C-alpha cells in the first residue's frame, strides 16, 4: 500500500500533524508513507521515523510541482491541512481515495472540496460561534487531524508529538544554560496588546525567579532581539538555530514563555511546561484548537489594547503563571507519585 500525506502550511501545524503521521505508520505498518511539504516547513519533519519519503516543494507549492516529484502511484492520499492547496495536491495524485477536512461554516469550501476529495471530515471550529457562546467546545487540532486516520480505516492511534533531536542538535546548544526560563520572541510580542518595551520589562521581572533567562528568536523576532540585547535583560540570546537545535534548547529549559507561534508546539513536543499568550481576538477558539498539547500550561489572553495598565496586568498574569508552573514542577520532582 502506498500512502501520501500533504501539509504545506505552517511549521507549528505540521508539528501538530505528527501524531497522525505516526498513527498512519502504526495502522499501516507495511505501507510506503510519503509526505508532501514545503521547503519552509520541512524542518519540522526532517528525521521523522514514521516517514519513508519526504517530498519538499518550493513555494507556492503548486500541485503540478508535487505531481512531478511523486515517483509511484498511490492508493491513499490525505490532506492534513484544511486548505485548497493541499486538496489540489491530493487530487493531483489521482489516488482512488483522497481524504481531507474543512470547517463547518466554510460552506463554499465544503462544496468545492468534493471536487478534489472522496471523503471529507467536518471540523466544528468556528470563531464566530466561540466568541458568542462560552460553552463552545472545539477539539485540539491534533485530534481533528487524527480523525482523518480513522476515516482512512486506521485503528492504531498515536497521540504524542514527534520531533527528531539528535546529538548534533544538543551539541549546538551545549552552552545554553539548563533549567532556564526560556522566552521565545515572535513578532506578536510587538503587535496589538503587547509592546517591545513591555517584553523587556517582563524579562526583568522573570529574573526574580533566580533562574537563567534564555531568549530564542527567529527571523520574525530579530529586531525585538536587538532591543532585548541592548537592555541586558537576558543571560543568553540565541537566534537562527536549526529547528532541531531550537527544540534541543527548549528541551533543556525548565519552562517556556511565548506568544502564539510554533514555539508552543515545539515546547509541547519536548514535554516542557508552557505559558502562552493568544491574541485577544478569537481567543476562545484559538486557545482550544492550538493550545499547548498534553503538558502543564497556562493559556493567557493578550489585552485588547496596549495601555500601561493592561500591559502591567498582563505581565502580572504571566509572572503568576510561571510561578505556578515552576512550583508544580518542583512538587512533581519532590513527590513523583502525586
TORKOL-4160 file (C-alpha; in steps of 0.2 Angstrom, whole numbers, padded with zeros to 4 digits, m for minus):
338
<pt num="1" X="0000" Y="0000" Z="0000"/>
<pt num="2" X="0006" Y="0017" Z="m0005"/>
<pt num="3" X="0001" Y="0032" Z="0006"/>
<pt num="4" X="0004" Y="0051" Z="0003"/>
<pt num="5" X="0001" Y="0064" Z="0015"/>
<pt num="6" X="0001" Y="0083" Z="0012"/>
<pt num="7" X="0004" Y="0098" Z="0023"/>
<pt num="8" X="0012" Y="0113" Z="0015"/>
<pt num="9" X="0007" Y="0127" Z="0028"/>
<pt num="10" X="0015" Y="0132" Z="0044"/>
<pt num="11" X="0029" Y="0124" Z="0054"/>
<pt num="12" X="0018" Y="0123" Z="0070"/>
<pt num="13" X="0003" Y="0115" Z="0061"/>
<pt num="14" X="0015" Y="0101" Z="0054"/>
<pt num="15" X="0021" Y="0098" Z="0071"/>
<pt num="16" X="0003" Y="0095" Z="0077"/>
<pt num="17" X="0001" Y="0083" Z="0062"/>
<pt num="18" X="0015" Y="0071" Z="0068"/>
<pt num="19" X="0003" Y="0061" Z="0079"/>
<pt num="20" X="m0007" Y="0057" Z="0063"/>
<pt num="21" X="0008" Y="0053" Z="0053"/>
<pt num="22" X="0014" Y="0041" Z="0067"/>
<pt num="23" X="m0004" Y="0034" Z="0068"/>
<pt num="24" X="m0004" Y="0030" Z="0049"/>
<pt num="25" X="0013" Y="0021" Z="0052"/>
<pt num="26" X="0006" Y="0011" Z="0066"/>
<pt num="27" X="m0010" Y="0007" Z="0057"/>
<pt num="28" X="m0002" Y="0003" Z="0041"/>
<pt num="29" X="0015" Y="m0004" Z="0046"/>
<pt num="30" X="0019" Y="m0011" Z="0029"/>
<pt num="31" X="0014" Y="0004" Z="0019"/>
<pt num="32" X="0026" Y="0016" Z="0010"/>
<pt num="33" X="0022" Y="0033" Z="0018"/>
<pt num="34" X="0027" Y="0049" Z="0009"/>
<pt num="35" X="0024" Y="0067" Z="0015"/>
<pt num="36" X="0022" Y="0082" Z="0003"/>
<pt num="37" X="0028" Y="0098" Z="0012"/>
<pt num="38" X="0035" Y="0114" Z="0008"/>
<pt num="39" X="0053" Y="0119" Z="0009"/>
<pt num="40" X="0048" Y="0131" Z="0023"/>
<pt num="41" X="0040" Y="0118" Z="0035"/>
<pt num="42" X="0050" Y="0103" Z="0031"/>
<pt num="43" X="0062" Y="0106" Z="0046"/>
<pt num="44" X="0048" Y="0100" Z="0057"/>
<pt num="45" X="0048" Y="0083" Z="0050"/>
<pt num="46" X="0066" Y="0080" Z="0045"/>
<pt num="47" X="0072" Y="0064" Z="0053"/>
<pt num="48" X="0054" Y="0059" Z="0057"/>
<pt num="49" X="0055" Y="0040" Z="0059"/>
<pt num="50" X="0037" Y="0037" Z="0053"/>
<pt num="51" X="0040" Y="0043" Z="0035"/>
<pt num="52" X="0048" Y="0033" Z="0021"/>
<pt num="53" X="0049" Y="0048" Z="0009"/>
<pt num="54" X="0049" Y="0067" Z="0011"/>
<pt num="55" X="0045" Y="0077" Z="m0004"/>
<pt num="56" X="0048" Y="0096" Z="m0001"/>
<pt num="57" X="0042" Y="0108" Z="m0014"/>
<pt num="58" X="0046" Y="0126" Z="m0016"/>
<pt num="59" X="0033" Y="0139" Z="m0013"/>
<pt num="60" X="0020" Y="0142" Z="m0019"/>
<pt num="61" X="0019" Y="0123" Z="m0018"/>
<pt num="62" X="0009" Y="0121" Z="m0034"/>
<pt num="63" X="0001" Y="0104" Z="m0037"/>
<pt num="64" X="0010" Y="0101" Z="m0053"/>
<pt num="65" X="0027" Y="0103" Z="m0044"/>
<pt num="66" X="0021" Y="0089" Z="m0031"/>
<pt num="67" X="0014" Y="0078" Z="m0045"/>
<pt num="68" X="0031" Y="0079" Z="m0054"/>
<pt num="69" X="0040" Y="0074" Z="m0038"/>
<pt num="70" X="0029" Y="0059" Z="m0034"/>
<pt num="71" X="0038" Y="0043" Z="m0040"/>
<pt num="72" X="0024" Y="0030" Z="m0038"/>
<pt num="73" X="0005" Y="0028" Z="m0039"/>
<pt num="74" X="m0004" Y="0030" Z="m0023"/>
<pt num="75" X="m0018" Y="0020" Z="m0015"/>
<pt num="76" X="m0022" Y="0034" Z="m0002"/>
<pt num="77" X="m0019" Y="0052" Z="m0002"/>
<pt num="78" X="m0023" Y="0063" Z="0013"/>
<pt num="79" X="m0023" Y="0082" Z="0015"/>
<pt num="80" X="m0018" Y="0085" Z="0033"/>
<pt num="81" X="m0022" Y="0104" Z="0031"/>
<pt num="82" X="m0039" Y="0111" Z="0028"/>
<pt num="83" X="m0033" Y="0121" Z="0013"/>
<pt num="84" X="m0037" Y="0121" Z="m0005"/>
<pt num="85" X="m0018" Y="0120" Z="m0010"/>
<pt num="86" X="m0017" Y="0103" Z="0000"/>
<pt num="87" X="m0034" Y="0097" Z="m0008"/>
<pt num="88" X="m0027" Y="0101" Z="m0025"/>
<pt num="89" X="m0010" Y="0092" Z="m0021"/>
<pt num="90" X="m0020" Y="0077" Z="m0015"/>
<pt num="91" X="m0031" Y="0077" Z="m0031"/>
<pt num="92" X="m0016" Y="0078" Z="m0042"/>
<pt num="93" X="m0010" Y="0061" Z="m0035"/>
<pt num="94" X="m0026" Y="0053" Z="m0043"/>
<pt num="95" X="m0026" Y="0041" Z="m0029"/>
<pt num="96" X="m0043" Y="0031" Z="m0028"/>
<pt num="97" X="m0046" Y="0038" Z="m0010"/>
<pt num="98" X="m0042" Y="0056" Z="m0006"/>
<pt num="99" X="m0046" Y="0062" Z="0011"/>
<pt num="100" X="m0046" Y="0079" Z="0020"/>
<pt num="101" X="m0056" Y="0090" Z="0031"/>
<pt num="102" X="m0063" Y="0108" Z="0031"/>
<pt num="103" X="m0073" Y="0119" Z="0043"/>
<pt num="104" X="m0091" Y="0119" Z="0047"/>
<pt num="105" X="m0095" Y="0137" Z="0042"/>
<pt num="106" X="m0085" Y="0137" Z="0026"/>
<pt num="107" X="m0099" Y="0132" Z="0015"/>
<pt num="108" X="m0091" Y="0136" Z="m0001"/>
<pt num="109" X="m0076" Y="0126" Z="0004"/>
<pt num="110" X="m0086" Y="0112" Z="0009"/>
<pt num="111" X="m0095" Y="0111" Z="m0008"/>
<pt num="112" X="m0079" Y="0114" Z="m0018"/>
<pt num="113" X="m0069" Y="0101" Z="m0008"/>
<pt num="114" X="m0079" Y="0087" Z="m0016"/>
<pt num="115" X="m0071" Y="0092" Z="m0032"/>
<pt num="116" X="m0054" Y="0086" Z="m0025"/>
<pt num="117" X="m0058" Y="0073" Z="m0011"/>
<pt num="118" X="m0068" Y="0057" Z="m0010"/>
<pt num="119" X="m0070" Y="0059" Z="0009"/>
<pt num="120" X="m0072" Y="0075" Z="0019"/>
<pt num="121" X="m0072" Y="0077" Z="0038"/>
<pt num="122" X="m0080" Y="0092" Z="0045"/>
<pt num="123" X="m0072" Y="0102" Z="0059"/>
<pt num="124" X="m0083" Y="0111" Z="0072"/>
<pt num="125" X="m0071" Y="0125" Z="0074"/>
<pt num="126" X="m0080" Y="0142" Z="0071"/>
<pt num="127" X="m0073" Y="0158" Z="0078"/>
<pt num="128" X="m0089" Y="0167" Z="0077"/>
<pt num="129" X="m0099" Y="0154" Z="0087"/>
<pt num="130" X="m0085" Y="0153" Z="0100"/>
<pt num="131" X="m0085" Y="0172" Z="0103"/>
<pt num="132" X="m0103" Y="0172" Z="0107"/>
<pt num="133" X="m0106" Y="0155" Z="0116"/>
<pt num="134" X="m0094" Y="0152" Z="0130"/>
<pt num="135" X="m0100" Y="0134" Z="0130"/>
<pt num="136" X="m0092" Y="0131" Z="0113"/>
<pt num="137" X="m0080" Y="0117" Z="0113"/>
<pt num="138" X="m0068" Y="0114" Z="0100"/>
<pt num="139" X="m0056" Y="0099" Z="0099"/>
<pt num="140" X="m0037" Y="0101" Z="0098"/>
<pt num="141" X="m0030" Y="0101" Z="0080"/>
<pt num="142" X="m0021" Y="0085" Z="0084"/>
<pt num="143" X="m0037" Y="0077" Z="0087"/>
<pt num="144" X="m0045" Y="0084" Z="0072"/>
<pt num="145" X="m0031" Y="0078" Z="0061"/>
<pt num="146" X="m0032" Y="0061" Z="0069"/>
<pt num="147" X="m0050" Y="0060" Z="0063"/>
<pt num="148" X="m0043" Y="0058" Z="0046"/>
<pt num="149" X="m0033" Y="0042" Z="0051"/>
<pt num="150" X="m0049" Y="0035" Z="0057"/>
<pt num="151" X="m0058" Y="0040" Z="0041"/>
<pt num="152" X="m0045" Y="0031" Z="0031"/>
<pt num="153" X="m0048" Y="0015" Z="0041"/>
<pt num="154" X="m0033" Y="0017" Z="0054"/>
<pt num="155" X="m0036" Y="0009" Z="0071"/>
<pt num="156" X="m0020" Y="0012" Z="0080"/>
<pt num="157" X="m0019" Y="0030" Z="0085"/>
<pt num="158" X="m0003" Y="0038" Z="0092"/>
<pt num="159" X="m0006" Y="0054" Z="0102"/>
<pt num="160" X="0012" Y="0061" Z="0106"/>
<pt num="161" X="0020" Y="0074" Z="0096"/>
<pt num="162" X="0036" Y="0069" Z="0086"/>
<pt num="163" X="0051" Y="0079" Z="0084"/>
<pt num="164" X="0068" Y="0072" Z="0080"/>
<pt num="165" X="0083" Y="0079" Z="0090"/>
<pt num="166" X="0100" Y="0071" Z="0088"/>
<pt num="167" X="0117" Y="0073" Z="0097"/>
<pt num="168" X="0122" Y="0087" Z="0085"/>
<pt num="169" X="0107" Y="0097" Z="0089"/>
<pt num="170" X="0111" Y="0096" Z="0108"/>
<pt num="171" X="0129" Y="0100" Z="0105"/>
<pt num="172" X="0124" Y="0116" Z="0096"/>
<pt num="173" X="0116" Y="0122" Z="0111"/>
<pt num="174" X="0128" Y="0115" Z="0124"/>
<pt num="175" X="0132" Y="0132" Z="0130"/>
<pt num="176" X="0114" Y="0137" Z="0134"/>
<pt num="177" X="0111" Y="0135" Z="0152"/>
<pt num="178" X="0100" Y="0121" Z="0159"/>
<pt num="179" X="0084" Y="0123" Z="0169"/>
<pt num="180" X="0082" Y="0141" Z="0162"/>
<pt num="181" X="0066" Y="0151" Z="0159"/>
<pt num="182" X="0066" Y="0152" Z="0140"/>
<pt num="183" X="0056" Y="0166" Z="0132"/>
<pt num="184" X="0054" Y="0164" Z="0113"/>
<pt num="185" X="0052" Y="0181" Z="0103"/>
<pt num="186" X="0040" Y="0181" Z="0089"/>
<pt num="187" X="0033" Y="0196" Z="0080"/>
<pt num="188" X="0016" Y="0195" Z="0090"/>
<pt num="189" X="0026" Y="0202" Z="0105"/>
<pt num="190" X="0026" Y="0218" Z="0096"/>
<pt num="191" X="0008" Y="0218" Z="0089"/>
<pt num="192" X="m0009" Y="0223" Z="0097"/>
<pt num="193" X="m0010" Y="0220" Z="0115"/>
<pt num="194" X="0009" Y="0220" Z="0118"/>
<pt num="195" X="0024" Y="0231" Z="0115"/>
<pt num="196" X="0043" Y="0228" Z="0114"/>
<pt num="197" X="0046" Y="0239" Z="0130"/>
<pt num="198" X="0034" Y="0228" Z="0139"/>
<pt num="199" X="0043" Y="0212" Z="0134"/>
<pt num="200" X="0059" Y="0220" Z="0141"/>
<pt num="201" X="0050" Y="0224" Z="0157"/>
<pt num="202" X="0043" Y="0206" Z="0158"/>
<pt num="203" X="0061" Y="0199" Z="0156"/>
<pt num="204" X="0067" Y="0210" Z="0171"/>
<pt num="205" X="0053" Y="0203" Z="0181"/>
<pt num="206" X="0057" Y="0185" Z="0176"/>
<pt num="207" X="0074" Y="0187" Z="0183"/>
<pt num="208" X="0066" Y="0187" Z="0200"/>
<pt num="209" X="0064" Y="0168" Z="0200"/>
<pt num="210" X="0083" Y="0167" Z="0201"/>
<pt num="211" X="0085" Y="0156" Z="0186"/>
<pt num="212" X="0095" Y="0159" Z="0170"/>
<pt num="213" X="0085" Y="0169" Z="0157"/>
<pt num="214" X="0087" Y="0162" Z="0139"/>
<pt num="215" X="0079" Y="0171" Z="0124"/>
<pt num="216" X="0077" Y="0162" Z="0107"/>
<pt num="217" X="0072" Y="0170" Z="0091"/>
<pt num="218" X="0070" Y="0168" Z="0073"/>
<pt num="219" X="0069" Y="0180" Z="0058"/>
<pt num="220" X="0052" Y="0187" Z="0064"/>
<pt num="221" X="0059" Y="0191" Z="0081"/>
<pt num="222" X="0077" Y="0198" Z="0076"/>
<pt num="223" X="0073" Y="0216" Z="0078"/>
<pt num="224" X="0065" Y="0213" Z="0095"/>
<pt num="225" X="0080" Y="0203" Z="0100"/>
<pt num="226" X="0091" Y="0218" Z="0096"/>
<pt num="227" X="0082" Y="0228" Z="0109"/>
<pt num="228" X="0082" Y="0214" Z="0122"/>
<pt num="229" X="0101" Y="0213" Z="0119"/>
<pt num="230" X="0104" Y="0231" Z="0122"/>
<pt num="231" X="0093" Y="0231" Z="0138"/>
<pt num="232" X="0104" Y="0217" Z="0145"/>
<pt num="233" X="0089" Y="0208" Z="0152"/>
<pt num="234" X="0094" Y="0190" Z="0146"/>
<pt num="235" X="0108" Y="0179" Z="0151"/>
<pt num="236" X="0109" Y="0171" Z="0133"/>
<pt num="237" X="0101" Y="0176" Z="0117"/>
<pt num="238" X="0101" Y="0163" Z="0103"/>
<pt num="239" X="0094" Y="0165" Z="0086"/>
<pt num="240" X="0095" Y="0157" Z="0069"/>
<pt num="241" X="0096" Y="0140" Z="0076"/>
<pt num="242" X="0092" Y="0125" Z="0066"/>
<pt num="243" X="0075" Y="0118" Z="0070"/>
<pt num="244" X="0082" Y="0103" Z="0079"/>
<pt num="245" X="0094" Y="0114" Z="0089"/>
<pt num="246" X="0080" Y="0126" Z="0094"/>
<pt num="247" X="0070" Y="0111" Z="0100"/>
<pt num="248" X="0085" Y="0105" Z="0110"/>
<pt num="249" X="0086" Y="0122" Z="0118"/>
<pt num="250" X="0068" Y="0120" Z="0124"/>
<pt num="251" X="0072" Y="0103" Z="0129"/>
<pt num="252" X="0084" Y="0108" Z="0142"/>
<pt num="253" X="0074" Y="0123" Z="0149"/>
<pt num="254" X="0063" Y="0122" Z="0164"/>
<pt num="255" X="0049" Y="0132" Z="0156"/>
<pt num="256" X="0044" Y="0141" Z="0140"/>
<pt num="257" X="0035" Y="0158" Z="0138"/>
<pt num="258" X="0029" Y="0163" Z="0121"/>
<pt num="259" X="0016" Y="0171" Z="0111"/>
<pt num="260" X="0005" Y="0160" Z="0099"/>
<pt num="261" X="0019" Y="0153" Z="0087"/>
<pt num="262" X="0026" Y="0136" Z="0083"/>
<pt num="263" X="0036" Y="0138" Z="0099"/>
<pt num="264" X="0020" Y="0132" Z="0108"/>
<pt num="265" X="0020" Y="0116" Z="0099"/>
<pt num="266" X="0039" Y="0113" Z="0099"/>
<pt num="267" X="0039" Y="0115" Z="0118"/>
<pt num="268" X="0024" Y="0103" Z="0119"/>
<pt num="269" X="0034" Y="0090" Z="0109"/>
<pt num="270" X="0049" Y="0091" Z="0121"/>
<pt num="271" X="0037" Y="0090" Z="0136"/>
<pt num="272" X="0041" Y="0107" Z="0144"/>
<pt num="273" X="0028" Y="0117" Z="0154"/>
<pt num="274" X="0022" Y="0132" Z="0144"/>
<pt num="275" X="0015" Y="0149" Z="0147"/>
<pt num="276" X="0007" Y="0155" Z="0130"/>
<pt num="277" X="m0002" Y="0172" Z="0126"/>
<pt num="278" X="m0015" Y="0171" Z="0112"/>
<pt num="279" X="m0022" Y="0186" Z="0103"/>
<pt num="280" X="m0037" Y="0194" Z="0111"/>
<pt num="281" X="m0047" Y="0191" Z="0095"/>
<pt num="282" X="m0054" Y="0174" Z="0093"/>
<pt num="283" X="m0046" Y="0169" Z="0109"/>
<pt num="284" X="m0060" Y="0156" Z="0114"/>
<pt num="285" X="m0057" Y="0146" Z="0098"/>
<pt num="286" X="m0038" Y="0148" Z="0096"/>
<pt num="287" X="m0034" Y="0144" Z="0114"/>
<pt num="288" X="m0043" Y="0127" Z="0112"/>
<pt num="289" X="m0038" Y="0122" Z="0095"/>
<pt num="290" X="m0020" Y="0127" Z="0096"/>
<pt num="291" X="m0017" Y="0126" Z="0114"/>
<pt num="292" X="m0001" Y="0118" Z="0122"/>
<pt num="293" X="m0003" Y="0099" Z="0120"/>
<pt num="294" X="m0003" Y="0087" Z="0134"/>
<pt num="295" X="0009" Y="0097" Z="0145"/>
<pt num="296" X="0007" Y="0108" Z="0160"/>
<pt num="297" X="0002" Y="0125" Z="0154"/>
<pt num="298" X="m0006" Y="0142" Z="0157"/>
<pt num="299" X="m0016" Y="0149" Z="0142"/>
<pt num="300" X="m0017" Y="0168" Z="0143"/>
<pt num="301" X="m0026" Y="0181" Z="0133"/>
<pt num="302" X="m0017" Y="0197" Z="0127"/>
<pt num="303" X="m0025" Y="0213" Z="0131"/>
<pt num="304" X="m0036" Y="0221" Z="0118"/>
<pt num="305" X="m0026" Y="0237" Z="0120"/>
<pt num="306" X="m0008" Y="0241" Z="0124"/>
<pt num="307" X="m0012" Y="0253" Z="0138"/>
<pt num="308" X="0000" Y="0255" Z="0153"/>
<pt num="309" X="m0012" Y="0247" Z="0165"/>
<pt num="310" X="m0017" Y="0232" Z="0153"/>
<pt num="311" X="0002" Y="0228" Z="0150"/>
<pt num="312" X="0006" Y="0229" Z="0168"/>
<pt num="313" X="m0009" Y="0217" Z="0172"/>
<pt num="314" X="m0004" Y="0205" Z="0158"/>
<pt num="315" X="0014" Y="0204" Z="0164"/>
<pt num="316" X="0007" Y="0200" Z="0181"/>
<pt num="317" X="m0003" Y="0186" Z="0174"/>
<pt num="318" X="0012" Y="0179" Z="0166"/>
<pt num="319" X="0023" Y="0180" Z="0182"/>
<pt num="320" X="0009" Y="0172" Z="0192"/>
<pt num="321" X="0008" Y="0158" Z="0179"/>
<pt num="322" X="0027" Y="0155" Z="0178"/>
<pt num="323" X="0027" Y="0154" Z="0197"/>
<pt num="324" X="0013" Y="0141" Z="0197"/>
<pt num="325" X="0020" Y="0130" Z="0184"/>
<pt num="326" X="0038" Y="0130" Z="0192"/>
<pt num="327" X="0030" Y="0126" Z="0209"/>
<pt num="328" X="0020" Y="0112" Z="0201"/>
<pt num="329" X="0036" Y="0105" Z="0193"/>
<pt num="330" X="0046" Y="0106" Z="0209"/>
<pt num="331" X="0031" Y="0097" Z="0218"/>
<pt num="332" X="0032" Y="0083" Z="0205"/>
<pt num="333" X="0050" Y="0081" Z="0206"/>
<pt num="334" X="0049" Y="0080" Z="0225"/>
<pt num="335" X="0034" Y="0069" Z="0226"/>
<pt num="336" X="0034" Y="0059" Z="0210"/>
<pt num="337" X="0019" Y="0049" Z="0215"/>
<pt num="338" X="0007" Y="0064" Z="0217"/>
